[in-house]
């Protein structure tokens, strides 16, 4: 089923923004997670962290107003908010490894029903390296994955067991796709369908999920404008 005029990337970012609360220290992965700040209310005051050594990232600068000395972990230009700071990558990773991040939002290639995360390599394809994903996934207080529900071949990305090399085991707490919001209960290894994104149906989500899915009796249906 299609989403009509709704942009799935924006929809996922909008839903993920609801998980960001004022006072948090948050790390956002590249791609869809980087859109989250566009949907935060004005009274939500958050310090965004980047692995290359920035705490307090602001909005993307307007074209022509970029500062060549300021970028995020993906090398894209950024701005800073009042109270921000920058430092070397050793301190940036010390913040992560100390467990000071309240939330990490990143993309994935696969997520298992136990919350295992695979997001850094497809064997046989060249990649620059695992980067900070392993540390972020293991040490953040909460990990949210934003991704398409299926891969380009229409195969489930939410699976019973990951087939791709893991980034980190049992780390994912919540999965947000263009079809659904699924809670990962890591201790029991259960996936719970809490929200469905219209026009998709519960049956669509179950069909496209490669692992057993428990349906919340109070499942919410989102109808984005």
C-alpha positions in Angstrom: 0.0 0.0 0.0 1.2 3.5 -0.7 1.4 6.6 1.4 0.0 9.0 -1.1 1.3 12.5 -0.6 2.9 11.8 2.7 6.7 11.7 2.8 7.6 8.6 4.8 11.0 10.0 5.8 9.4 13.1 7.3 6.7 11.0 8.9 9.2 8.8 10.7 11.2 11.8 11.8 8.1 13.5 13.1 7.1 10.4 15.2 10.7 9.9 16.5 10.7 13.6 17.6 7.9 12.7 20.1 10.5 10.5 22.0 12.9 13.5 22.5 12.2 15.3 25.8 13.6 18.6 27.0 16.9 18.3 28.9 18.1 15.3 27.0 21.5 14.7 25.5 20.9 13.1 22.1 22.9 11.7 19.3 21.4 11.5 15.8 22.6 9.3 13.0 22.9 10.4 9.4 19.9 10.2 7.1 16.3 10.2 8.5 17.4 10.8 12.2 19.0 14.1 11.1 15.5 15.4 10.3 14.2 15.0 13.9 15.2 18.6 15.0 12.8 20.0 12.4 9.9 18.6 14.4 10.8 19.5 18.0 8.6 22.1 19.7 10.2 25.5 20.5 10.0 24.7 24.3 12.0 21.5 23.9 15.6 22.3 24.8 18.0 19.5 23.8 21.8 19.2 23.6 22.6 17.3 20.4 25.9 15.4 20.5 28.2 14.5 17.6 31.1 11.9 17.7 33.5 14.3 16.1 33.4 16.5 19.1 30.4 18.8 19.4 27.8 19.2 22.1 25.0 21.6 21.3 24.3 21.3 17.6 21.9 23.8 16.2 19.8 23.9 13.0 21.4 23.4 9.6 22.8 26.7 8.4 21.3 28.5 5.4 23.2 28.1 2.1 26.0 30.6 2.0 26.1 30.9 5.8 28.1 27.8 6.6 31.1 27.9 8.9 33.9 25.7 7.4 35.1 24.9 10.9 31.8 23.5 12.1 30.4 20.1 11.0 28.7 17.0 12.3 30.1 13.5 12.3 29.0 13.1 8.7 31.0 16.2 7.7 27.8 18.2 7.0 27.8 21.9 8.1 26.0 22.7 11.4 25.4 25.6 13.7 25.7 25.8 17.5 23.2 26.8 20.1 24.0 28.9 23.3 25.9 26.9 25.8 27.4 24.5 23.2 31.0 23.4 23.2 33.4 21.5 21.0 36.3 19.3 21.8 38.4 16.4 20.4 36.9 13.0 19.6 38.4 11.3 22.6 36.1 13.4 24.9 33.2 12.9 22.5 33.6 9.2 22.9 34.2 9.5 26.6 30.7 11.1 26.9 29.3 8.1 25.0 31.1 5.4 26.9 30.4 7.0 30.3 26.7 6.5 29.5 25.8 10.1 29.5 23.7 10.0 26.3 20.0 9.8 27.1 19.0 8.8 23.5 20.5 7.6 20.3 18.5 7.5 17.0 20.1 5.7 14.1 19.4 3.7 11.0 19.7 0.0 10.5 20.0 -2.8 8.0 18.4 -5.4 10.3 17.0 -5.5 13.8 16.2 -8.9 15.5 13.4 -9.7 17.9 15.9 -9.6 20.7 17.0 -6.1 19.8 20.2 -7.0 18.1 21.4 -4.3 15.7 23.1 -4.7 12.3 23.7 -1.4 10.6 27.3 -1.1 9.5 28.2 -3.5 6.7 26.8 -5.8 4.0 29.6 -8.4 3.4 31.3 -7.9 0.1 30.5 -4.2 -0.1 33.1 -1.5 0.8 32.4 0.7 3.8 34.5 3.3 5.6 34.2 1.4 9.0 31.9 0.9 11.9 32.4 4.5 13.2 30.8 5.3 16.5 27.7 3.1 16.0 28.9 0.3 18.2 29.6 2.6 21.2 26.4 4.6 20.7 24.2 1.4 20.5 25.8 -0.2 23.5 26.1 2.8 25.9 23.1 5.0 25.3 20.3 4.9 27.8 17.7 4.4 25.0 18.3 3.4 21.4 15.7 4.0 18.6 16.0 2.7 15.1 14.5 4.6 12.2 14.4 2.6 9.0 12.2 1.3 6.1 10.2 -1.8 7.1 11.6 -3.8 4.2 14.7 -3.7 2.1 14.8 -2.8 -1.6 13.8 -6.4 -2.5 10.8 -6.2 -0.2 12.3 -8.5 2.4 11.7 -7.8 6.1 14.4 -5.8 8.0 12.9 -6.8 11.3 13.8 -10.5 11.7 14.0 -13.3 14.2 17.9 -13.5 13.9 20.1 -11.0 12.1 22.0 -12.5 9.1 24.3 -9.5 8.8 27.3 -8.7 11.1 26.1 -7.2 14.3 26.8 -3.7 15.4 25.7 -4.5 19.0 23.5 -7.2 20.6 20.3 -6.5 22.6 20.5 -2.7 22.3 17.4 -1.6 20.4 14.5 -0.3 22.5 12.1 1.0 19.8 11.7 0.6 16.0 10.0 3.3 13.9 9.3 2.5 10.3 6.9 3.9 7.6 4.5 1.2 8.7 4.6 1.0 12.4 6.1 1.7 15.8 7.3 -1.5 17.5 8.6 -1.9 21.0 11.4 -4.3 21.6 11.2 -6.2 24.9 14.8 -7.3 25.1 14.5 -9.5 28.2 11.7 -11.7 26.8 12.8 -11.3 23.1 9.3 -10.1 22.1 8.3 -7.5 19.6 5.1 -5.5 20.4 3.2 -3.6 17.8 2.1 -0.4 19.5 1.3 1.9 16.6 0.4 1.6 12.9 0.9 4.3 10.3 -2.2 4.7 8.1 -3.0 3.7 5.4 -1.2 0.5 6.5 -3.2 -2.1 8.5 -2.1 -4.4 11.3 -2.2 -7.3 8.8 0.2 -5.4 6.5 2.7 -5.0 9.3 2.5 -8.6 10.4 3.0 -9.8 6.8 6.1 -7.6 6.3 7.8 -8.5 9.7 10.1 -11.5 9.7 9.6 -12.3 13.4 6.7 -13.0 15.7 4.8 -9.9 16.5 2.5 -9.3 19.5 -0.2 -6.7 18.9 -1.0 -4.3 21.7 -4.7 -4.4 22.5 -4.6 -0.6 22.6 -2.7 -0.2 19.3 -2.7 3.4 18.0 -3.4 4.3 14.3 -1.6 7.4 13.1 -3.1 9.4 10.4 -0.5 12.1 9.4 -1.7 15.2 7.8 
